[in-house]
């Protein structure tokens, strides 16, 4: 939005801005912010930033937690959710001692991956289009006590809660795809989210109701640069949650909040360009894909198990990645097949639009890390000429769920749990270390945290359904 401090200061005065909000995300992908008066937005702030505790958000240890954040002038926007005129900036983290960019800052990891792409000479730009699915609930309750645990998710669109639905209309189980009003009760909210996003500079492609009958929806962006795509994911999550709160509703990007309903994915459309030319296009190739695109696919699928530790990093992620819900559970590619880990969109078949879609990821990930990791896997595939067909990844254009067990056993599976994905990452992460994009310390810290803070607490707790299964034994 801005190119210089003078532009910002003029904007602050012209728009009578009363607050400057500095936004950043932690290593795990959750957003944080700090607010300063406009008078504090100075050259000193841009050079030396403003301090915060990096140990509280997973970026550093307690002994040396001091860090500073600096606003990215290009990532500024008029924030529509404040009661006073407020200007927001997405920020980058710096070391507090030498004011150099912190190597493991999530936004910086994305920048480093793109820089490494250019250094290889394979391409000079990657373009991305994230699709975000999420649920909108009218009421939400959950608790976890030593002797009591449970949750309740209420959606007036669902048959379960239709008695409270205005007009009495509801969406049947799995019947929400592109549902129309009055069954689609969230279209006003989605349009409001979209309008906010457009004002914030996020290029929305479209929005619609998704398959889930409990208020599942989707917002998809246009194709953009990798850093812009990471920023867009965070802004979509911010706008969706804030706009829902204005209507006394609640949004979740949790991968699988509702049993027996579709889960929430975050699919990534992607392709590479060099000198303005789409390197993924070849009219003679399968799905109009070039050999370069094929090698890129080979990299994604070969490193798929390790990738999922970063793109699907929650225990709940693997409740979505189960057969029967259009969620990819096997490592193969296909033209238009939504059960494939990599789908080649049939409608994107022109020289400038041909691309692939990596379907496993979900929004429990840190989008910056997820984007960087996918790009690094693709680069490795191109460099090592990983032919996906020779490696056994397809293409497969059949409904694999109609196959028998022997047929399906020939397809390589993706991890079925976070523990398996983390183990895969421990065993296969050299591709992430190329170009010093990721570090061994970051990867090991990620694995240790996920096991200690997420897997173990879930593993040792009684599951509510176990009461039905075993209480009377």
N, C-alpha and C positions, 0 to 999 in steps of 0.2 A: 504493500500500500504506500510506503514511503521510501525515499532514497537517501534522505539526509535528516539530521537533527533539526535544521532550520524549517524543513517542511512540517515536521511533527509539531514544533513549537508554534508555527503559524496556525496549524489545524487546531491545536489546543485553545488558542485564543479565539479563532473564528467561530468554533463550535461551542465555546464556553464550557469546555470539558472540566468536570469537577473531580474526576478520579481516573487514574491510570492503573489498570489492572495487569499484573504480570503473571502469566499462566505457564505452567510447566508440568511435565508428568514424571512420575517416579519410574524406577526400573521395571516395575510390574505393570505399568500402563495406567495407573490411576492418576487423576488430575489434581493439581494443587494450584494455589494462587496466593499472591501477595499484592497489596494495593498501596500506591504512593500518591500523594497530592501532585497535581500537575507541576507545581513549582520545583519538585524534586527530579523532574525528568530533564537531566542536564548532560553535558558532555562527560562529566565525571561518572555518571551512572552508566553511560554507554561504554566507557573505557574500563571501569573497574567493577561495575555491576553492584548488586545489593546482596548482602550475605544471607545464607540459610544453612540449615543443618542437613548435610547430605547423608548422614548416618540414619536419619529418620525415614528416609525414602529409598533405602537400599543401594545408594550410590557409593557410599564410603563406610568405613568402620567408625566406631565411636571415638577411638583415639585421635583420629584426624578427620573429623566430620565437617569442618568448616569449608564451605564452598560459596561461590557467588553466581548469580544469574544475570544475564544481560539480555535485553529485549532484541528480537530480530525485527528491524524496522520494516522489512518487506512483509512480515507476518502480523501486521497490525490491522485492527478493524474496530469500527464503532460497535460497542457491545450493546445488543438490544434488550438485555435482561436487567439492566440497572434502573433504579428509580431516578437517578440523576444521570446527566450525560457522562458516559464513561468510554474511554479508549482502552482496548485490550491489545496485548502483544503476547505472542508465543515466545518462549525464551530458550536460550542455550546456556548450559552450565559451564562455569570456568573454575579452574583451581584458584583457591584463595591466596596462594603465595605468589605465583608468577602470572596470573590472569590469562593463562593459556586455556584453550578449549579443553574441557575434561574429556579424556579419550572415551570413556564409557557413557557419556551423555547420550541418551537415546536418539535425539535428533542428530547428533554428531555421527553416530554409527550409520545412520542412513546416508548422510553426506559422504562418509568415508567409502561406503559400498559403491556409490555412484562414481566417486573419484577413481576407485580401483578399476571399475569398468572402463573408464577412459584410458587409464594407464595401460591396460592390456592391449588397447588398440582394436578390440573386437567391435566396439560401438562407442558412440559418444553421448548416448542418452537412452534412458529407459522410460517408458510411459506406463502408467498404472491407472486402473479404474476399479476402486473398491465398491463392493455391494455389501451393505450392512442390513441384516435382518434383526428385528427386535420385537418384543412383546409389549403391549400397552395394557396395563391392568387398572381397574377402577378402584380396587382395594387390595392391600397386601398385608399379611401378618406372618411373622415367623419368629421362632425362639428356639434356643438351645440351652436348656438348664441340665443340671446333673440328673434330675428325675423327670424331666419333661422336655419334649422336643416335638416340633411340628411346624407346619406352614399352611397358609390358605391364600390362594390366588384367585381373585374374583374378577371376571370379565363379563360385562353385560352383553357381549356379542355371543357368548357361548351358550349351548343348550343347558349346561349345568346351572347357569345363573340367569336364564331367560325370564324367570318370574319377575325379576327386577328391571328387565329391559324395557325402555320406553318404546311403545308400539308393538311389543310382543314378538318382534322378529329376532331370529338368531341364526348363527352359522353352524351347520352340523360338523361333527368331527372330521378333520382333514378337508373341509369344504370351503376354505377361505380364499383360495387362489383367485385373485382379481375380482373378489366379491364386490357387488355394487350396493350403494345405499338403497334402502335403509338398513340392510344387514351390515354393511360396512359403516360402522359408527365412528371410525377414526379418520375419515377423509378430511374433515375440517382441521383436525390436529396435525395430520401429515402435511397439509398445505401450509399451515402456520409454521411448522418446522422448516419446510422448504423455503418459505419466504425469508425466514430468519437467516438460513444458510446462504441464500443468494445475496442478502445484504452484507453478510460477513465475508463474502468473496469465495464461497464454495460452489463450484459449478455442478449443480444437480442435473442429472439426466432425466430421471423420473422417480415417482414414488407410487406404490400400490399396496393393496392388501396381499399378504402371503397366505400360504396353505393353512397355517394354524388357526383354529376356530376361536381361540382365546385371545384374539386381538393381535395376531402376528402381522407385521408389516415390513416393508423394505424400502430403503432409500439407496439409489445408485447414483454415482457421480459420472461425469465425463472423464475421459482419459487425461492424465496430467503427469507432471514430473514426480519422481519418487518421494522427495521431501514434501512436496505439496500434498501428495496422497496421504502421507502419515499425518500431516496437519489436518487434512480433511476428515480423517477418521476421528480424531480427537474432537474436532468442532461439531461433527454430526452427533457424537455421543453427548456433548455438552448441550447442544441446541435441543435435542430430543428430550433429555431429562428436564431441562428448564421449561420448555414449552408444555410438557405434560404436567409439571408441577403447577403451572398457571391455571390448568383446568382441573386441579385436584386429582390427577391421575399419576400413575407411576410407570416408568419405562425400565425394562431390563434387557441387557444384551447377553445375559447368561445363556450359555449354549443350549441347555436343556431344562427349562423351568417346568414344563408340563409333561407328565407321563402320557404316553401314547399319542402325543402330538409332535408336529415337526419341530426340529431344533433350529436354533439361530446360528447361521453361518456368517462368515465374512469372506466372500469369494474375491479373489484378486485377478482381474483381467490384466494382462501384461504383454509387452513386446519391446523389442530393441530397435533403435534407429542409428544410422550413421550417415552423416552428410545429408540429413533430411529423408533418407530412404529407409523404409520399413524392412529390416533384415529378416523378418519372419515370413515374408510373402514370396511365394513361388507358385504360379498358376498350374504348374505341372505336378506339384506335390500333393500328398494326401491332405485334404482339407485346405488346399492352397498354402500349405506350410512349406517353408524352405528346409534344407538340410540343417542350417543353423538353428532353426526353431526346433527341429527334431533332437539335436544334441542338447539344447536347452531343456527340453522335456525330459531327456534321459537323465540330466543332472538333478532335476527336481524330484523325479521318481526314485532314483538311486539313493539320494539323500533324504527321501521322504520320511522314513522313520525318525531320523534325527531332527529334521525340520519341525516335526509335530511337537517336539518338546518346547519350541519357541512359538509356533503358530497356533497350537492347541494346548496351552500350558496349565489347564485346570483339571482337577479330577472330574468335574462335571462335563468337560469337553468330550469324554469318552462315553457318556450316556447319549450324546447326539450321534456319535460315529458308530451306529449300529445298522444292520440291514433293514430295509423296508421303508426308509424315510427320506429317500433321495440324498442321503448323506454318503459320501464316498468312504468305503471301508477297504478298498483294494487299490493297489498301485497299478493303474493302467490309464491309457488315454483313449479318447474316442471323439468322433464327430457328432456333437449334439447330445451325447449320452450323459444325463445328469447324475448317474450313479458312478461315473468315472472320476478319479482323482483329478484328472486334467480333461476338461471339455474344450473342444474347438468350436466356438460359436458359428453356426451355419450362416447367420446373417452378417457376420463380419468377414466378408470375402473379397474386399477390394484391396488394391495395393497399399493404401494408407491405413486400413482398418483391421486386416488379418492379424489375429492374436490368439493367445491361449488363455484359459481361465483355470486357475488353481483353486479347487473347491474345498479342500479340508479345513482351512483356517476358520477361526472364530474370534469374536471380539473380546474374549477373556485375555487375549494376547496384548502385548505392547506393540502397537502397529508399526512403530519405527523399527523394532527388532525383527518383527515378522517380515517386513518388506526387505530389509537388508539381508536377512538369511535366505530368502527366496532368490534374490538376485545373485548372491554368492554361489548358491547351488547351481543355478543356471549357467553362470560363468564357468564353473568347474566342468559342467557337462560339455560345454562348447570346447574348452581347452583340451579335454581328454577324449573328445569325439565319442560321447556315449550314445550310441545308436539305440533308441528305445525299443525298437522291434527286435534287434538281436539280443537285447537284454531281457526280453520276455514281457514287455509292458504294453503290447498291443501293436496296432490299434484293435480294439474290440468294440463292435457296434451292435452286439446282441444284448438282450436283457439277461444279465448274469444271474439274477435272482430266480430265473426260471431254469437254470442249469442244475444238474445234480451235484452232489458233494464232490464226486471225482473230477468233474469238469472244473468246478470252482477252485479245487486244490491246485490247479496249474497257475492260478493268478496269485501274485505275491500280495500278502495282506499288509495293511498298515497297522501300527500299534493299536491295541485294544485297551490300553490303560496309560495313565500318565507315567507310572513307574517304568513301563516298557519303553516309552518314548524317551525318558531321561536316560535310561541305560543305553539306548541307541545313540543319544547325543554324546555320552561319555566315550563310546566306541568309535564314533564317526563325527569329528569336528574339525579336522584339518582344513577342510574347504572353507570354513569360517575364518580361519586364522590368516588366510592369504591376504597380502597387502596390509597386514596389521589392522584389519577391520574389526574383528572381534579379538578378545584376549582370552588366554586360558583361565586367568583369574575370574573374568566375568562369567565364563561358561561354568566353571566349577562352583562359583558362588550362586549362580542361578539354580544349578542342580541341587546343591545343598539346601538352599532356602525352600525349594519346592517340596523336597522330601520332609524337611523338618516342620515347616509351617503349614503345609497343606495336606500332603499324603498321610503323614502319621496322625494328625488330629482327626481326619476322616476315618482312617483305618481302625482306630481304637474305640470309636463311639458305637453304641448299639444303633442299628438302623431302625427307623419307625416300623418298617414292614416286618422286621424280625419279631416284633411283638405278636403280629398275626400268625407268623409261622411257628413260633417256638414258645410262647408264654405258657401254654398249657401242657408242655411236655412233662 
